[in-house]
Amino acid sequence: MLLSDAAVVAALLGELEYPAHESATARRIEELGRDERAEGLVAEVEGVVVGFATLLWMPMFHRDGGILRIMAFVVATPHRRRG
């Protein structure tokens, strides 16, 4: 996920009724990029962003390893249910 994705990511969040301004979304993308445990991914169709996911690796205390938590996941309405 790049800063240049902020506008489309904000619009996608709006589809789920999580209103987000482009500037706030850009700030969050920057914060995500500074955390080595976090990742933001976008899905593209023919060069157009149609979805995104944000992920966070969380180490476990009670055993070795960790879990990958999906923090946000959105697919644009016209691209849902396509497998």
C-alpha positions as CSV (number, residue, x, y, z in Angstrom):
1,M,0.0,0.0,0.0
2,L,1.4,3.4,-1.0
3,L,0.5,6.9,0.0
4,S,-0.8,7.4,-3.5
5,D,-3.5,4.8,-2.6
6,A,-4.9,7.0,0.2
7,A,-7.9,8.4,-1.8
8,V,-9.1,5.1,-3.1
9,V,-8.6,3.4,0.3
10,A,-10.6,6.1,2.0
11,A,-13.4,5.6,-0.5
12,L,-13.4,1.9,0.1
13,L,-13.6,2.4,3.8
14,G,-16.6,4.7,3.1
15,E,-18.3,1.7,1.4
16,L,-18.4,0.0,4.8
17,E,-19.7,3.2,6.4
18,Y,-16.4,4.0,8.0
19,P,-16.0,7.6,6.7
20,A,-12.3,8.5,6.2
21,H,-10.7,11.6,4.8
22,E,-7.9,11.1,2.4
23,S,-5.4,13.0,4.6
24,A,-6.2,10.9,7.6
25,T,-5.9,7.7,5.5
26,A,-2.6,8.9,4.2
27,R,-1.4,9.4,7.8
28,R,-2.5,5.9,8.7
29,I,-0.7,4.5,5.7
30,E,2.5,6.2,6.8
31,E,2.1,4.9,10.3
32,L,1.5,1.4,9.0
33,G,4.7,1.6,7.0
34,R,6.7,2.5,10.1
35,D,5.6,-0.7,11.9
36,E,7.7,-3.7,10.9
37,R,4.9,-6.0,12.1
38,A,2.2,-4.4,9.9
39,E,1.5,-4.5,6.2
40,G,-1.0,-2.9,3.9
41,L,-1.9,-4.7,0.6
42,V,-4.0,-3.5,-2.3
43,A,-5.8,-5.6,-4.9
44,E,-5.8,-4.3,-8.4
45,V,-7.8,-5.2,-11.5
46,E,-6.2,-3.8,-14.7
47,G,-4.2,-1.3,-12.7
48,V,-7.1,0.0,-10.6
49,V,-7.3,-0.6,-6.9
50,V,-10.4,-2.5,-6.1
51,G,-9.7,-3.6,-2.5
52,F,-7.2,-3.6,0.3
53,A,-6.2,-5.4,3.5
54,T,-4.2,-4.3,6.5
55,L,-2.4,-7.0,8.5
56,L,-0.6,-7.2,11.8
57,W,1.8,-9.9,13.0
58,M,1.3,-10.6,16.7
59,P,3.7,-12.8,18.6
60,M,2.2,-15.3,21.0
61,F,3.3,-15.5,24.6
62,H,2.2,-19.0,25.5
63,R,4.1,-20.7,22.6
64,D,6.5,-20.0,19.8
65,G,5.3,-18.2,16.7
66,G,2.5,-15.8,16.3
67,I,-0.7,-15.0,14.4
68,L,-1.4,-12.7,11.6
69,R,-4.4,-10.5,12.3
70,I,-6.5,-9.0,9.5
71,M,-7.2,-5.5,10.8
72,A,-9.2,-4.2,7.8
73,F,-10.4,-5.9,4.6
74,V,-12.5,-4.2,1.9
75,V,-13.4,-5.1,-1.7
76,A,-15.2,-2.6,-3.9
77,T,-18.9,-3.5,-4.3
78,P,-18.7,-4.3,-8.0
79,H,-15.9,-6.8,-7.5
80,R,-17.3,-8.8,-4.6
81,R,-18.4,-12.4,-4.9
82,R,-16.0,-13.2,-7.7
83,G,-14.0,-15.9,-6.0
